[in-house]
Amino acid sequence: MASTESIHLRLQTVFQPQQAQLLAEVISDSYNELVKTSDFNELKAVVHELADAQKRTEQRVEALAVAQQKTDQRVAKLTVAQQKTEKEL
């Protein structure tokens, strides 16, 4: 982006100096507020990383759910075995 001064000089060829200065400042301020391509690309990369992390988290939660089901089944078997043992005593 050209400097405010260089924009001002170019605008002075067709506008009054005061108008050219104000326009140059507005253009410069507006440009500085724009989302730059590099910022947007960085944001896209971060979102992609977050999506990957979310997928891994979902896979881990699924694995934990399966492990919990197996644990529940084992506890149920142990409960039945304990009840049989108590009846035998």
C-alpha positions as CSV (number, residue, x, y, z in Angstrom):
1,M,0.0,0.0,0.0
2,A,1.3,3.4,-0.9
3,S,1.9,5.9,1.9
4,T,-0.8,8.4,2.9
5,E,1.5,11.1,1.6
6,S,2.0,9.6,-1.8
7,I,-1.8,9.0,-2.1
8,H,-2.3,12.6,-1.1
9,L,0.1,13.9,-3.7
10,R,-1.7,11.9,-6.4
11,L,-5.1,13.0,-5.3
12,Q,-4.0,16.7,-5.2
13,T,-3.8,16.6,-9.0
14,V,-7.6,16.4,-9.2
15,F,-8.9,17.5,-5.8
16,Q,-8.4,20.6,-3.6
17,P,-5.5,20.0,-1.1
18,Q,-7.8,19.7,1.9
19,Q,-10.0,17.2,0.0
20,A,-7.0,15.3,-1.2
21,Q,-5.6,15.0,2.3
22,L,-8.9,13.8,3.8
23,L,-9.4,11.3,1.0
24,A,-5.8,10.0,1.4
25,E,-6.4,9.5,5.2
26,V,-9.7,7.7,4.6
27,I,-8.2,5.4,2.0
28,S,-5.2,4.7,4.2
29,D,-7.4,4.1,7.3
30,S,-9.7,1.8,5.3
31,Y,-6.8,-0.2,3.9
32,N,-5.4,-0.7,7.4
33,E,-8.7,-2.1,8.6
34,L,-9.0,-4.6,5.8
35,V,-8.6,-8.3,6.5
36,K,-5.3,-9.0,4.7
37,T,-5.0,-12.2,2.6
38,S,-2.2,-13.4,4.9
39,D,-4.4,-12.9,8.0
40,F,-7.2,-14.8,6.3
41,N,-4.9,-17.6,5.2
42,E,-3.6,-17.9,8.8
43,L,-7.2,-18.0,10.1
44,K,-8.0,-20.8,7.6
45,A,-5.0,-22.8,8.8
46,V,-6.0,-22.4,12.4
47,V,-9.6,-23.5,11.7
48,H,-8.2,-26.5,9.8
49,E,-6.0,-27.4,12.8
50,L,-9.0,-27.1,15.1
51,A,-11.2,-29.3,12.8
52,D,-8.4,-32.0,12.9
53,A,-8.2,-31.7,16.6
54,Q,-11.9,-32.1,16.9
55,K,-11.9,-35.2,14.8
56,R,-9.2,-36.8,17.0
57,T,-11.2,-35.8,20.1
58,E,-14.3,-37.5,18.6
59,Q,-12.3,-40.6,17.8
60,R,-10.9,-40.8,21.4
61,V,-14.4,-40.2,22.9
62,E,-15.7,-43.1,20.7
63,A,-12.9,-45.3,21.8
64,L,-13.6,-44.4,25.5
65,A,-17.3,-45.2,24.9
66,V,-16.4,-48.7,23.6
67,A,-14.1,-49.3,26.5
68,Q,-16.8,-48.2,28.9
69,Q,-19.2,-50.6,27.4
70,K,-16.7,-53.5,27.8
71,T,-16.1,-52.4,31.4
72,D,-19.8,-52.4,32.0
73,Q,-20.1,-55.9,30.5
74,R,-17.3,-57.2,32.7
75,V,-18.8,-55.6,35.8
76,A,-22.1,-57.2,35.0
77,K,-20.4,-60.6,34.7
78,L,-18.6,-60.1,38.0
79,T,-21.9,-59.1,39.6
80,V,-23.5,-62.4,38.4
81,A,-20.4,-64.4,39.5
82,Q,-20.5,-62.7,42.9
83,Q,-24.2,-63.5,43.3
84,K,-23.6,-67.2,42.5
85,T,-20.7,-67.3,45.0
86,E,-22.9,-65.8,47.7
87,K,-25.7,-68.3,47.0
88,E,-23.2,-71.2,47.2
89,L,-22.0,-70.0,50.6
